[in-house]
Amino acid sequence: MSKHLGNHDIHPPYMAQHRVQILRHWVEKHIPLGLPIDAELFTDAVMSEWGEKMKAANDIKESEKPTIAAPPTFKKDTKRRVWKEQFQNYIGSKVGQCKVHLTFVIRPLDNPGNLADYSYDHDQMVFLTPHVGAGYTRDNGVVYDKLKALLINSPAFTWIRSHDRTRNGRAAWKALLAHYKGTTEQSKIKEAAYATIRNSTYPGERRGWTFENYYHAHQEAHYDLELYGEIVSECRKVTDFLQRISAM
């Protein structure tokens, strides 16, 4: 930043420039949350605190991978829970018009909570940024487009099709989750989990199937069962796991 005056360039001192950068960061984080940005609130203590936050945010940007790959196209046999987490990670790597990671569009709660409920800047932005305004409308549409691209050739597109005209990504996401949280779908997931436990064996190390694969299959199956309220005793888990190991 410099100001040209006659034949001289006037360069503000480094600390003055740094203060302006911190002020900009402070304002950019407050506006989406609807928080006041009065000048008297930007005290020396606030500047010091937000200077540290700005540095931390810059460090994170440097350490983050440039992008996270989109999840695979949704198919009939896609493991829903894993795909859901992959999609959340994917859009969580994207920053939208509101200058917030796009996971704020599909957060669980509709209405923002209180600032004091969240300790970290990232959580504050994701969980407190209001779902209103032109920026949100654009980000909501972007989420819909990404979701549609991954679902359009699968039966799952049926559950979000009604939001195609409005490109309402949040409504489409909630509709998709509601369907797969239904009793019928839960029963299918639990049946598939029990089938995995029943059919997975470990006869010894094989190409493409190791003890780690066998262990992971059991862990994932039991996670799905617990997620939908199907509690299996620890004794039963151990028995099922050991009974299907034949490599001795």
WODA-V981749 format. One line per field, one symbol per residue. psi: psi as a letter, one per 40 degrees, with the letter a starting at -180 (. if undefined). A space follows every 50 residues. Layout:
BEGIN
psi=???
END
This chain:
BEGIN
psi=hihhhbehhhhiidddddddddddddddddddefiifideegiddddddd ddddddddddddeiidihiiiihhidehhdddddddddddeeehhadefi heeddfidhdhiaideehdiddddddeehifiidddddddddddddddde edfiddddeedeeddefgdddddddddddeeiddddddddddddddddeh igeihihehidddddddddddddddddfeghhiddddddddddeheh.
END
